Each structure stands twice: as C-alpha cells, then as structure tokens.
C-alpha cells in the first residue's frame, strides 16, 4: 500500500535503523548478543513492563 506521507516513511526508516543499531550493539545500554539487556532497553524506552 505504501506510505501516506513522507513523515510516516521517515519514522519507519528511523525505527529500522535503531533496531539494526541495537542488534549490532551500537547503542549504550544494549550489548551485542545480550538479548536480556536489549529487551530491558526497549521496554524502558516504550514504558512497557516486563
């Protein structure tokens, strides 16, 4: 269907880039290969209880 606006496409691409950085261990607080710390970081960012 595509994106309805440039803003939506931009935010989606930013999300993909952040998830790739997290997977590679390039973000502070989520180590590469440390799934538990990655889950905790995402939960903290989105305010989700784990």
C-alpha positions as semicolon CSV with decimal commas, in nm:
position;residue;x (nm);y (nm);z (nm)
1;X;0,000;0,000;0,000
2;X;0,288;0,236;0,059
3;X;0,319;0,529;0,294
4;X;0,065;0,808;0,304
5;X;0,317;1,076;0,393
6;X;0,687;1,142;0,391
7;X;0,680;1,174;0,770
8;X;0,545;0,820;0,811
9;X;0,811;0,678;0,580
10;X;1,084;0,874;0,762
11;X;0,980;0,747;1,106
12;X;0,958;0,390;0,982
13;X;1,310;0,406;0,839
14;X;1,439;0,555;1,163
15;X;1,286;0,263;1,351
16;X;1,458;0,011;1,124
17;X;1,790;0,187;1,172
18;X;1,757;0,195;1,551
19;X;1,669;-0,175;1,563
20;X;1,973;-0,257;1,349
21;X;2,195;-0,047;1,573
22;X;2,056;-0,228;1,877
23;X;2,118;-0,566;1,715
24;X;2,478;-0,469;1,636
25;X;2,542;-0,344;1,990
26;X;2,594;0,018;1,885
27;X;2,354;0,162;2,145
28;X;2,457;0,226;2,502
29;X;2,261;0,002;2,736
30;X;2,206;-0,288;2,498
31;X;2,507;-0,509;2,444
32;X;2,564;-0,706;2,126
33;X;2,422;-1,052;2,171
34;X;2,285;-0,969;2,517
35;X;1,916;-1,025;2,450
36;X;1,805;-0,958;2,807
37;X;1,960;-0,611;2,814
38;X;1,816;-0,535;2,469
39;X;1,468;-0,634;2,587
40;X;1,508;-0,424;2,902
41;X;1,622;-0,122;2,697
42;X;1,327;-0,144;2,455
43;X;1,085;-0,194;2,745
44;X;1,229;0,111;2,920
45;X;1,207;0,325;2,606
46;X;0,845;0,234;2,539
47;X;0,734;0,221;2,903
48;X;0,639;-0,146;2,889
49;X;0,652;-0,363;3,200
50;X;0,845;-0,687;3,163
